[in-house]
Every structure is written in C-alpha cells, then in structure tokens.
Amino acid sequence: MSSAEKKLVRLIDDDPMVLKAMKSVLVEEGFEVKTYLTAEDFLTEDANSILGCLVLDLRMPNINGLQLQKILKEREFHHPVIFLTAHGEVESAVLAMKMGAVDFLQKPVSPAKLVETIRKACKLDETEQWESQDKRIELLKKLSPREKDVIVKVLQGLSNREAGESLGISEKTIENHRNNAYRKLNVKSFKELQKKYSFHF
C-alpha cells in the first residue's frame, strides 16, 4: 500500500497489549494506525476528515463501545465501525450492527482476519466518500446563481447583514436565499454546511 493510498485505522481498546499487537500487524500491512486507550481520548484527538475506519472494543470503562457508537452517530462520524467482542457478547454485537457497525470480530482475532476485515472497511469508506461527493455535486446544481453567491459569503463567515451589504441586497433577502440553499443542500446548520461543502467553493 503506497503512502498515497494509506488509510487511517483508529484502534480503541483499554488493553495496551491488544493495541500494541494489532498496531504491529496493521503497520506491517501498510496502514497508518492511531491507538487510544479510552473513548474519551479518541473523541478529543481524532481527525474525522481522514479516510479509514474505526476498530473498538465493545467493553470499555466509562464510555463503552455502544455508547461511543451513539455519540459518533450524533457527531456525524461516517467512517466504518468494526467491533471487537469477547465470547458471549454476540447479542451486543448484533445490536451494534443494527446501529450501523459494518462488522464484528470475536477475540482473539487472527491477524489475517483482522487485516481482511479492515481492508474491506477502508475500501467501503473510500467508496462511500466518493458517492457522497457525487451527491453533493448534484445538490449544488440545484442552487440558483444568487443562492450560490450567498453561500459563498456565508462560508466566508459573513453575517446576513454583511453579506447583504456585499451583494447589494437586503438582510431579509439574504436570509431567504440562505434558508432556500440550506434546504436544497440538505444541511441544517453553518457547521454542517462548512463540513460538507467548503471544499466546493
């Protein structure tokens, strides 16, 4: 796997020996790997924009795997999630799958199975990201020229009043164009707009 093709594998497990063993296998296979001992560390440090996947233990202190999965869904973390489970946790793993996880691996997992599952997850992430880009491009085509002008000003951080002054139209008209553009682009906030569309302007 070349450096240009590298994907980030995020590993979360409260057992440092498990993390060390998995990281060693994955680095040897050409993956970039970040390890975390707690869900809290991951939530604080992760770079969500980097393609790849997340592998996490179902049982962790404080925030467990299922709780973290729910938080990530709320934060619009779109990368594939793979759960590590111990014997007897199959029911919880099935629940995780229903919540959007792409697979679960029962400990102890063989290196070959770990690599195979992660390769599939990373490929899925890459495919979904490209499909999402295509969908966003199609939505952008629905904007009128004036709505595009307004969105550019919004992404520049201008208020409705400042955007109106810049474009020579009223603040109320800016607000109307902004609301229409948000609806067409299927976003509900500036943060979501910035995350999904700043690259396109």
N, C-alpha and C positions, 0 to 999 in steps of 0.2 A: 504494500500500500504506500503510494508516494505521499510526500508531505502535503501536496495539494488535495489529496483525497482523504486525508486524515479526518476522522470524526471523533468528537469528544464523548468518551464513556464516563458517566458520572456514577461512582460507586458509593453507596451508603450502607454501612454495617457497623454495629457497635463493637465488633470483634476485630482488633487491629491485625491479627494474624490472618483472618479471612481476607481482609482488604489487601494485605501485602501479597498473598498468594494469587488472588485474582488479578491484581495490577501487574504482577510479573508476567503472567500468561498473556495478558492483553497487550502490554507494551511490546513484547516479543513478536506479536502478530501485527504490529504497526499502528495500533490505536493510541490516541492521546488519552490519558486517564487522569481523572481528578478523584481523590478519595475523601470521604467525610465520615467521621465517627458518629455524628448526630444529624438529625433532620434540621435542627436549628442552624448548624454550621452551613449546611447546604443552602438553606433559604437565604442566608446572609451573603454567601460568597458566589453563588452560581451565576455564570454568564448565559442567560437564556437564549441569546441570539445565535449561539454556536450549534451547528448541526450535530446530531449524535443520538444518544439515548440515556436512560437512567435505569440503573440496577439497584434495587434497595431491598433490605431485609424487612420481612413482614413484622417481626417483633423487635422493637427498639424502645429505649426508655423515653419518657416524656411524650414525644410525638411518635406514634407508631407508623408503620407503613401505610395503612389505610387512611389514617388521619392526614398524613402528608399528601397522599394522593388527592384527597378532597381539597386541601389548601392549594395544591398546584393547579387543579381544575379551575378554582376561583381566580387564580393569578394568570390564567391562560397560558400555562406551560404545555406546549403542543408536542413535545418530543415523546417518542415511545417509552413506556414504562414496563420494566420486567421485574417481577418479584422473586425473591429468594425465600423459600419456605422450608420449615423443618417437618419431619414426619408428623402427621396428624393435623396439619394446618390446611389441608386441601380445601375445606369448606370456605375458609377465609380467602384463599387464593382465588376460588371461583367468584367470590364477591368482588375481589379486585378486578377480575377480568370483566365483570359486568359494569364496573365503573370506568373501564377504558384501558386497563392494562393489556399489553399485547401478548404476554406470555408469563409463565411462572416456572421456576426451576427448583427442584427439591434438593436440599443439601444432603450429603455432599455432592456437588455437581462436577462432572468431569470437565477438564479443560476443553476438550473437543466440543462438547455440548454447549459450554459457555460461549465459546468463540462463534459457533454456528448461529446461536440464538441472537447474539449481539450483532453479527453481520446482517442478519435479516432485519433487525430493528433499525439499524442505521440506514439501510437501503430504503426501508419504509419511510423513515423521516425525510430522506432526500426527495423521494417521490412526492410525498405529501406537501413538502415545502414548494416544489415546483408547481404542483397543481394549484396550491393556494395563490401563488404568484399569478398564474394564468387567470384565475377567477377574479383577482383584484384588478387586473388589467381590463377585463371585460366590464367590471363595475365602473371603472374610471371613464370608460367611453360613454356612459350614461349622463355624465355631468355636462351641463351647458358651459360655454366659454366663460360666462360670468361666475358660475359656481366654481370653476377651476381657479379663477383669479382670487376668489375669496378664500379658498382652501390654501392657496399658496401663502396668503397673508396670515392666515391662522397658524400655519406651520412655522411661519417666521416669528410667531409669538406675539403678534399684534392683537390688541383688543378690538372689539367690534367698532368702537369709535375711531380708533387709529386706522383700522382697515378701511372704514368708510371715508375718512379724510384722504387716504392714499388713493382710493379708487374714484373719488368724487361722487359718492352716493351716500345715502343716509344710513345711520346706525341700524335703524329698523330693517332696511333693505338687506344690509349685511347679515343681520340675524336670520332673516328669512332664507337667504341663499345658503347660509351655513347649515341651518336645520334641514333644508332640502338635500344638501350634499351629504350630510351625515346619514340621512335616511337611505339615499341611493348607494352609499358606500357600506352600509350596514355596520356603522360604528355608533357608539353611544356617548363617547367622551373624547376630549382632546388627546388624552393619554393613549387611547386605543387607535385614534387616527394617526398619531405620530408613530406608533409602533408598526402599523400595517402599511402606511402609505408615504412616509417621509422619503423613502428611497425613490419614489416615482416622480418627485417634484424637484 
